[in-house]
């Protein structure tokens, strides 16, 4: 019976003697399926070996920006946490194995590339949220925008910070290396700044850059200029306009393709995190991102990205900070002179001895820091000041442990300096005015017509002009005001206004435990309730070492 089951007839009507039983046909089909499956697996394995896209979709396809593949950098076997080194070109180049690298970072096994992958993940999700908000009808509210940003920052950035709280992400190398944190918003002088930083350094092989490049790449929308003054009306008032513009110049591309400097990129001394202008939410947020590109260098420098440097600036600043009486917990900080001014060892440095409470509604009465004179005679060591500048400071990298950058301060243009000053001083650090001007800064009046981040914010949410950013800042700046002690920003008051989320996790990014809040106010001459600042004569006279 089994021998005759399933026999079929041929076209002649005779029984077919070949053993095509039902069981045979089933086994034969299974064999063909297995062979096809094995072939498919082998085929796709080969494709995977060639290279696959990361598990998380990037904000943009790097190939849209440049036909070149991600430029590989040399291995750094002496520092395992710097392997693999991240690509620096083209913008938005995918990071292979990003899921595994991010998991390692969150498990306490950090690499610089893994941290960059984590930051990219945050920016990718923020971009998706911003696109949804741009298309929202009715228009998105400032409260919706703030809450969405804070939720994403807590999910990715605060969670990341929590893993390393209380210690450095990487061991601090004792090799006098210097890490420069550069937040570059649509910066046309980034390449020139980098060239000067390396060409004027005594030890360029010890200079490391962490640049957050916030550009309009011209991918999803037409780029725009800043507000340009094009003439005057009959009453003598300026006539302004905003025009279409080509995509921004990528300063990293300019620098790294310069044959005189490309070696610094190839060796991994230049780390670049690319941010589309739609995710450019102010200097405080960009400086948080830049601080996370630090890779264990001895010293940490934060500066703007439009600078000129004196010869041997690196060696001179290193020597200067070591002369400070409170070293190693010493910070050099000042407002540098503008372009065209003198710089070098024959200059007399400026002092940050003064402050004032802003009277404008745009700045929400926040404390502003001011210079107040220069060194009269050059003393044998730098002297203390009560304030530090966000646009330039130089310290040992342990600063990042004691005063970690706050990821929850988007859209803030004013306020970061008083927050840094208070947090640093109460954490046992002392701020010193460098005795000499070793850098110069391009100060940028509005008449230059350069783009401003608040203009980008307005366009991102279909609210052209600076007004929407001002509304966003009004909410978030309560975090700084609470830290400084404004009565109007008490926890009870902020909660009653429905903005309690802006104070979340502030205990991790607040004042230190080495000195008291009251002691700092007396030291700096600040009366928060009366909103007044007193010029400190001890600072002007250089009385404190």
RABELVEN-V167741 format. One record per residue. N is the residue number from 1. D_CENTER is the distance of its C-alpha to the mean C-alpha in Angstrom with 1 decimal. Layout:
BEGIN
n d_center
N D_CENTER
N D_CENTER
END
This chain:
BEGIN
n d_center
1 79.2
2 75.9
3 77.1
4 77.8
5 74.9
6 72.6
7 74.9
8 74.5
9 77.1
10 77.0
11 78.0
12 81.6
13 81.7
14 82.1
15 80.1
16 77.1
17 77.7
18 74.0
19 72.3
20 69.8
21 69.9
22 67.3
23 65.9
24 65.7
25 63.8
26 61.3
27 60.7
28 60.5
29 57.8
30 55.8
31 56.0
32 54.8
33 51.8
34 50.8
35 51.0
36 48.9
37 46.3
38 46.1
39 45.8
40 42.9
41 41.1
42 41.6
43 40.6
44 37.3
45 36.6
46 37.0
47 34.5
48 32.0
49 32.5
50 31.7
51 28.3
52 27.2
53 24.3
54 21.8
55 22.9
56 20.2
57 20.4
58 17.4
59 16.4
60 18.4
61 20.9
62 19.8
63 23.5
64 23.5
65 21.3
66 23.1
67 26.2
68 25.0
69 24.0
70 20.9
71 21.6
72 22.4
73 21.5
74 23.9
75 24.3
76 23.4
77 26.3
78 26.1
79 22.8
80 23.2
81 19.7
82 18.5
83 20.9
84 20.4
85 17.9
86 15.5
87 16.6
88 14.9
89 17.2
90 17.9
91 14.9
92 14.7
93 17.1
94 18.1
95 17.8
96 21.3
97 22.2
98 18.9
99 20.8
100 22.4
101 19.3
102 17.5
103 20.8
104 21.0
105 17.6
106 18.9
107 22.2
108 21.1
109 21.2
110 17.7
111 16.7
112 13.6
113 14.5
114 15.1
115 11.8
116 10.3
117 13.1
118 12.4
119 8.9
120 10.8
121 13.5
122 11.7
123 10.6
124 14.2
125 15.8
126 14.0
127 15.2
128 18.6
129 18.8
130 18.0
131 20.7
132 23.1
133 22.6
134 23.1
135 26.4
136 27.5
137 30.9
138 31.4
139 28.1
140 25.4
141 25.3
142 22.6
143 23.4
144 23.0
145 19.5
146 18.4
147 20.1
148 18.7
149 15.0
150 15.9
151 17.9
152 15.3
153 12.8
154 15.8
155 16.9
156 14.0
157 11.6
158 14.3
159 16.6
160 14.5
161 14.2
162 17.9
163 18.9
164 17.9
165 18.6
166 20.8
167 20.1
168 17.7
169 16.2
170 18.0
171 21.0
172 20.4
173 22.2
174 24.8
175 24.8
176 23.3
177 20.3
178 17.3
179 13.6
180 11.8
181 8.2
182 8.0
183 6.2
184 9.0
185 10.5
186 13.6
187 14.2
188 17.7
189 17.7
190 14.9
191 17.6
192 19.9
193 17.4
194 16.9
195 20.7
196 21.5
197 19.3
198 21.1
199 24.5
200 24.9
201 23.8
202 26.8
203 25.2
204 22.9
205 23.2
206 21.3
207 18.2
208 15.1
209 12.0
210 8.4
211 7.4
212 5.0
213 8.4
214 9.1
215 12.8
216 16.0
217 17.5
218 20.8
219 21.1
220 21.9
221 22.8
222 23.9
223 21.5
224 22.5
225 22.7
226 22.0
227 25.0
228 27.5
229 30.6
230 33.5
231 36.5
232 38.3
233 40.7
234 44.2
235 43.1
236 40.7
237 37.6
238 34.7
239 34.7
240 31.2
241 30.0
242 27.0
243 27.7
244 26.6
245 24.6
246 24.0
247 20.7
248 18.2
249 18.7
250 16.2
251 15.8
252 15.1
253 18.3
254 20.2
255 19.3
256 19.8
257 23.0
258 24.5
259 27.1
260 26.7
261 23.2
262 22.8
263 23.8
264 20.5
265 18.7
266 21.6
267 21.5
268 17.9
269 16.7
270 14.1
271 11.3
272 9.6
273 7.5
274 9.1
275 8.7
276 12.1
277 12.7
278 14.1
279 10.9
280 9.5
281 10.2
282 9.7
283 8.2
284 8.2
285 6.2
286 3.4
287 4.4
288 4.8
289 2.5
290 3.5
291 6.5
292 7.3
293 8.2
294 10.8
295 14.2
296 16.9
297 17.2
298 19.5
299 17.6
300 14.1
301 13.6
302 11.0
303 12.1
304 12.1
305 12.5
306 16.2
307 18.1
308 21.4
309 22.4
310 25.7
311 27.5
312 26.7
313 23.8
314 22.4
315 25.8
316 26.6
317 23.5
318 24.1
319 27.7
320 26.9
321 24.8
322 27.5
323 30.1
324 28.7
325 31.1
326 28.6
327 27.0
328 25.3
329 23.8
330 23.4
331 20.6
332 21.2
333 19.9
334 21.3
335 21.0
336 22.0
337 24.8
338 24.4
339 25.1
340 28.8
341 29.0
342 30.1
343 28.0
344 29.3
345 31.5
346 34.0
347 31.8
348 31.6
349 28.3
350 27.3
351 27.1
352 25.1
353 28.3
354 28.2
355 26.6
356 27.8
357 27.4
358 26.5
359 29.4
360 27.8
361 27.3
362 24.2
363 22.5
364 24.4
365 26.0
366 23.0
367 23.4
368 22.5
369 22.6
370 24.9
371 26.3
372 30.0
373 31.7
374 31.4
375 33.1
376 36.8
377 37.9
378 35.6
379 36.1
380 36.1
381 32.7
382 29.8
383 30.4
384 28.5
385 26.8
386 25.9
387 22.5
388 19.3
389 17.1
390 13.3
391 13.7
392 15.3
393 16.1
394 17.3
395 18.2
396 19.1
397 16.5
398 18.5
399 16.7
400 13.9
401 16.9
402 18.6
403 15.8
404 13.0
405 10.0
406 11.0
407 9.5
408 12.3
409 11.9
410 11.2
411 13.2
412 13.8
413 14.4
414 16.9
415 17.3
416 14.2
417 16.5
418 19.5
419 17.6
420 16.2
421 19.7
422 21.6
423 19.6
424 19.8
425 23.5
426 24.6
427 23.1
428 25.4
429 23.3
430 24.7
431 23.3
432 25.1
433 25.5
434 25.6
435 29.1
436 28.3
437 25.9
438 24.3
439 21.8
440 22.2
441 19.9
442 20.6
443 21.1
444 21.2
445 23.9
446 24.2
447 27.1
448 24.9
449 24.1
450 20.4
451 18.3
452 16.6
453 14.0
454 16.7
455 19.0
456 16.8
457 16.7
458 20.4
459 21.1
460 19.0
461 21.4
462 24.5
463 24.5
464 24.5
465 23.9
466 21.8
467 23.9
468 22.1
469 18.8
470 21.0
471 22.5
472 19.2
473 18.1
474 21.7
475 21.2
476 17.9
477 18.7
478 21.6
479 19.3
480 18.9
481 22.6
482 23.7
483 22.1
484 23.8
485 27.0
486 27.9
487 31.0
488 29.8
489 26.8
490 28.8
491 28.2
492 31.5
493 30.8
494 27.4
495 29.0
496 31.9
497 29.8
498 28.4
499 24.8
500 25.0
501 22.1
502 19.7
503 21.0
504 20.6
505 19.4
506 19.3
507 21.5
508 18.7
509 16.5
510 19.5
511 21.9
512 23.1
513 26.7
514 27.9
515 28.8
516 29.7
517 28.3
518 31.6
519 31.7
520 28.4
521 29.7
522 32.9
523 31.2
524 29.0
525 31.9
526 30.3
527 32.4
528 30.3
529 33.4
530 34.8
531 31.4
532 32.4
533 31.1
534 33.6
535 33.1
536 33.3
537 36.1
538 35.3
539 32.0
540 33.8
541 36.5
542 34.3
543 36.3
544 33.7
545 32.9
END
